[in-house]
Amino acid sequence: MEDLSLGVAAMMLTIVSDSEAPEKARMLINQVTQEEPGLPIKQVIIDIVITIITYRLTTLSRKEINVMLGTKLEETRVYKEAREDERNAIALNMLKDNLPVEQISWLTGLTIEQVQQLQSQAEQT
């Protein structure tokens, strides 16, 4: 995989065996990190690699994947989006229970404006 373009090498992770995937993923992340320090798409490729490994090795925990790849899953876009979705769902439930917007903001970490936007969306549906 070392001789392939970064994008193709990332996609190859979907077809290598489960036993080979972690080592290939580590190699690719190291290659991206070392050889392409200024590449704008660097974080995107790392996100893709981590996402592929996460979906392939479903029995591993977040911490195990972090240790295995030498990365932080929490820094990936998919993880951040999942957390945001979770906060939004919690805020919507609180809005349904008629909690004050300020309290929802404080409890979820969303801004007051974000909670108000969710409130408007919920009222439209």
Residue, then its C-alpha position, 0 to 999 in steps of 0.5 A: m500500500e506504500d506505493l499507492s496514492l493516499g486516497v487509494a491506500a485508504m480505500m484499500l483498507t476496506i478489502v484487506s483482512d481484519s488482521e492486516a487492517p490495523e497495521k495498514a491503517r497505522m502505516l497510512i496514518n504515519q505516511v500522511t502525518q510524516e510525508e504530507p505535513g502541509l496537505p490540507i486534506k491530511q485530516v480528511i484522510i486520517d478521518i477516513v482511515i479511522t472511520i474505516i477501522t471503526y466500522r470494520l472492527t466493531t468489537l473494539s472500544r474507542k480507547e482500543i482504537n486510539v491505542m491501536l492507531g496512535t490517534k484520538l478518535e475524539e478529534t475526528r469529524v465523524y465523532k464530533e458530528a455524532r456528539e453534536d447530534e447527541r446534544n441536539a437530541i437531548a436538547l430536543n427532549m428537554l424542549k419537549d419537557n418545557l425546560p427553559v432555553e437557558q437551562i438547556s443551553w447550560l446542561t448540553g453545552l449548546t449556545i442559547e442560539q442553537v437551542q432556540q434554533l432547535q426549538s424553532q425547528a421542533e415547532q415547525t414539525 
